[in-house]
Amino acid sequence: MTSEQRPSFVHSLLAGGIAGTSVDLLFFPIDTVKTRLQASQGFRAAGGFSGVYKGVGSVVIGSAPGAAAFFSTYETMKKTFPFSESLAPVKHMISASVAEVAACLIRVPTEVVKTRTQTSTYGALGGSSFAAAKLVLTNEGLRGFYRGFGITVMREIPFTSLQFPLYELLKLQLSRKLNRKPLYAHEAAVCGSIAGGIAAASTTPLDVLKTRVMLDTRDTSKEKLPSLPSRLRAIYVIEGPKALFAGVVPRTLWISAGGAVFLGVYEWAVHGLMGM
């Protein structure tokens, strides 16, 4: 078995940017359908199956830096934490959680613009990502771009705490079975797909809550918005338990397939960069 060389900060940064852009552009239509299924106005009113690439401009801007921030932080944290091999899952959970907070600082503003463009929140006035971004800035100021930051972090930490320890465990088990390390990109992609699908299905209620918060355009200076527990309870009571799992099928399919591309492309890119 060959030893595995760890990627440097720059390798992780570049490979993460390539992986993030690839998966977000490839699976954007599925994300649009999922977001519209979760919108309070209903799937048809939010746009149905038409214009499934609305909002893609914000993703083009935010994908690479967001994913780059995640992977560079994740790999750095894995090297920094002095945990033994027996505590590897704990190390991966903490590293992924810290990395998600770093990534969310970049990702949330683009998510706000993306979700509002996808669901035609501003009507014809916000038909493009740039137009929607200007409306967010005009109506809510810079704080408006971070609407839903808290719930996004609350969603991402459980998600990555499931996905990455499971991903690392599956890679380890497969490496032992094949008696080879590192894995090829397509083998890592299979591990990423399984881990992503399980984590996605499990955290769908938090994703529904995140979507609702980001689509709420009420002025916070004029009225107090409901707390996250209140929103969650209202969805459950008024719309029923099924509403908390709205979009679970496209979300699971998207992240399962996306996990394969995201982590597979990352492994391919990072090994390619390290071999240069």
Secondary structure, DSSP 4 states (H G I P E B T S, - for coil): -PPPPPPPHHHHHHHHHHHHHHHHHHTHHHHHHHHHHHSTT-TTTTTTTS-TTTTHHHHHHHHHHHHHHHHHHHHHHHHHS---GGGHHHHHHHHHHHHHHHHHHHHHHHHHHHHHHHTTTTGGGG-SHHHHHHHHHHHH-GGGGGTTHHHHHHHHHHHHHHHHHHHHHHHHHHHHHHT-SSPPHHHHHHHHHHHHHHHHHHTHHHHHHHHHHHH----TTTSPPPPHHHHHHHIIIII-GGGGGTTHHHHHHHHHHHHHHHHHHHHHHHHHHHT-
